[in-house]
Amino acid sequence: MATPAPPAVQPGPSLAGISSLSALDAAVASFAHPLNPGEDALPRLVHGPVGAPLLVLAETPLAPGSDAERLLHAMLAAIGLGPAAASFGHLVPWSVPGGRAPRDPEVAAFRPFLLHGLALARPALVLAMGKRPAQLAAAEEPLRGRWLSLCEIPAVATFAPAMLLSQPRLKAQAWADLQLLGERLSL
């Protein structure tokens, strides 16, 4: 049995005149996209304090209270940041059905919103959590272990918390990435 094609995505609203993260949230919420779960679900595309020194970029929002969220907070604490000292960005603003990774067309549909959100959030640095968020900053390998640039913002790539939970042997490499980031944060 053939898998049905995903529904067509309508073009997003114009981002001209959107000058705050709350206005961007409203634009994302009104975007007629198949991932949009409805009126009661607030989008989490870019959120947190404007001007925070760090923006953590992941594929999708982490489930509140999950092991992955606790690990991310521990990682931030290890470099001297509480979660309130960071902004958070996501390639797609809602969890994806079945916990699957977002598909390329889904990521592409929200990319203009995300890039506009980065400009509004004005972080000094970006921590890209996972390969796909890191690929926004650099297409060529290696993505980890070096400085990248995302919209002219210095960025470091590391592993997504879910990958670190499933493959603990990668934690030493993630710690090296965090130290690279922490050195720049302390300047």
C-alpha positions as CSV (number, residue, x, y, z in Angstrom):
1,M,0.0,0.0,0.0
2,A,1.4,3.4,-1.0
3,T,2.0,6.0,1.6
4,P,-0.2,9.1,0.8
5,A,1.6,12.3,0.0
6,P,1.7,14.8,2.7
7,P,-0.8,17.7,2.3
8,A,0.4,20.7,0.4
9,V,1.7,23.5,2.5
10,Q,0.3,27.0,1.8
11,P,2.9,29.9,1.6
12,G,3.5,31.4,5.0
13,P,2.4,34.9,5.9
14,S,4.6,37.9,5.1
15,L,7.1,38.6,7.9
16,A,7.4,42.2,7.0
17,G,6.5,44.4,10.0
18,I,7.0,41.6,12.5
19,S,9.2,43.1,15.1
20,S,8.7,41.0,18.3
21,L,8.8,37.3,19.2
22,S,5.2,37.4,20.3
23,A,4.2,38.8,16.9
24,L,6.2,36.0,15.2
25,D,4.5,33.5,17.4
26,A,1.1,34.8,16.2
27,A,2.3,34.5,12.6
28,V,3.4,31.0,13.1
29,A,0.2,30.1,14.9
30,S,-1.8,31.4,12.0
31,F,0.3,29.5,9.4
32,A,-1.9,26.8,7.9
33,H,0.6,23.9,8.1
34,P,-0.3,20.2,8.7
35,L,1.9,20.1,11.8
36,N,-0.1,22.9,13.4
37,P,-2.1,21.1,16.2
38,G,-4.7,23.8,16.5
39,E,-5.7,26.9,18.4
40,D,-4.7,25.8,21.9
41,A,-1.1,24.9,21.0
42,L,1.3,27.8,21.3
43,P,4.2,27.6,18.8
44,R,7.7,27.3,20.3
45,L,9.8,28.4,17.3
46,V,12.0,30.9,19.1
47,H,11.3,31.7,22.7
48,G,13.1,33.0,25.8
49,P,14.7,36.3,26.7
50,V,15.6,38.6,23.9
51,G,19.3,39.4,23.9
52,A,20.1,36.2,26.0
53,P,23.8,35.4,25.4
54,L,22.9,31.9,23.9
55,L,20.2,30.5,21.7
56,V,19.9,26.7,21.8
57,L,18.7,25.4,18.5
58,A,17.1,22.0,18.2
59,E,14.9,20.1,15.7
60,T,11.7,20.2,17.8
61,P,10.7,21.4,21.3
62,L,11.7,19.0,24.1
63,A,8.9,17.5,26.2
64,P,8.7,19.5,29.5
65,G,10.2,17.4,32.3
66,S,11.6,14.8,29.9
67,D,15.0,13.2,30.4
68,A,16.2,15.1,27.3
69,E,15.1,18.4,28.8
70,R,16.8,17.6,32.1
71,L,20.0,16.7,30.3
72,L,19.9,19.9,28.3
73,H,19.5,22.0,31.5
74,A,22.4,20.1,33.1
75,M,24.6,20.8,30.0
76,L,23.8,24.5,30.2
77,A,24.5,24.5,34.0
78,A,27.9,22.9,33.2
79,I,28.9,26.1,31.3
80,G,27.4,28.4,33.9
81,L,24.0,29.1,32.3
82,G,20.6,28.5,33.8
83,P,17.7,27.9,31.3
84,A,16.5,31.4,31.9
85,A,19.8,32.7,30.5
86,A,19.2,31.1,27.1
87,S,16.7,31.5,24.3
88,F,15.5,28.4,22.5
89,G,14.8,27.8,18.8
90,H,13.4,24.9,16.9
91,L,13.4,23.9,13.2
92,V,9.7,23.2,13.6
93,P,7.6,24.8,16.4
94,W,5.6,21.7,17.5
95,S,6.3,18.1,18.2
96,V,6.0,15.9,15.2
97,P,3.4,13.1,15.2
98,G,4.8,9.8,16.3
99,G,8.0,11.4,17.5
100,R,9.6,11.1,14.1
101,A,12.2,13.6,12.8
102,P,10.7,16.5,10.9
103,R,10.8,16.0,7.1
104,D,12.8,18.3,4.9
105,P,9.7,20.1,3.5
106,E,8.5,20.7,7.1
107,V,11.8,22.2,8.1
108,A,11.9,24.3,4.9
109,A,8.4,25.7,5.6
110,F,9.4,27.1,8.9
111,R,12.9,28.2,8.0
112,P,11.9,31.8,7.1
113,F,10.2,32.1,10.5
114,L,13.2,30.7,12.3
115,L,15.7,33.0,10.6
116,H,13.5,36.0,11.4
117,G,13.2,34.8,15.0
118,L,17.0,34.6,15.2
119,A,17.3,38.2,14.1
120,L,14.7,39.2,16.7
121,A,16.2,37.2,19.6
122,R,19.7,38.7,18.9
123,P,21.8,36.0,20.7
124,A,25.5,36.4,20.9
125,L,26.1,32.6,20.3
126,V,24.1,29.6,19.0
127,L,24.4,26.0,20.3
128,A,23.1,23.8,17.5
129,M,21.8,20.5,19.0
130,G,22.0,17.9,16.4
131,K,23.1,17.5,12.8
132,R,20.1,19.2,11.1
133,P,20.2,22.3,13.2
134,A,24.0,22.5,12.6
135,Q,23.4,22.2,8.8
136,L,21.7,25.6,8.9
137,A,25.2,27.0,9.8
138,A,27.4,24.8,7.6
139,A,26.7,22.2,4.9
140,E,30.1,20.7,4.9
141,E,31.5,18.2,7.4
142,P,32.7,18.2,10.1
143,L,30.0,20.1,11.8
144,R,31.3,19.6,15.4
145,G,34.5,20.8,17.0
146,R,34.8,24.1,15.2
147,W,33.1,27.5,15.0
148,L,30.3,27.8,12.5
149,S,28.2,30.9,11.6
150,L,24.4,31.0,11.5
151,C,23.1,34.3,10.2
152,E,26.4,35.9,11.1
153,I,26.1,34.6,14.7
154,P,28.9,32.4,15.9
155,A,27.7,28.8,16.4
156,V,28.9,25.5,17.9
157,A,27.3,22.2,17.0
158,T,26.9,19.2,19.3
159,F,24.7,16.2,19.7
160,A,21.0,16.4,20.5
161,P,20.1,15.4,24.1
162,A,18.2,12.4,22.8
163,M,21.3,11.1,21.0
164,L,23.4,11.6,24.2
165,L,20.8,9.6,26.2
166,S,20.8,6.7,23.8
167,Q,24.6,6.8,23.1
168,P,26.3,7.9,26.4
169,R,29.8,7.3,24.9
170,L,29.2,10.6,22.9
171,K,29.1,12.7,26.1
172,A,32.8,13.3,26.2
173,Q,32.6,14.9,22.7
174,A,29.6,16.9,23.7
175,W,31.6,18.2,26.8
176,A,34.4,19.3,24.4
177,D,31.8,21.2,22.4
178,L,30.3,22.8,25.5
179,Q,33.8,23.9,26.7
180,L,34.4,25.5,23.3
181,L,31.2,27.4,23.7
182,G,31.8,28.2,27.4
183,E,35.2,29.8,26.6
184,R,33.5,32.3,24.2
185,L,30.7,33.0,26.7
186,S,33.2,33.9,29.4
187,L,35.0,36.5,27.3
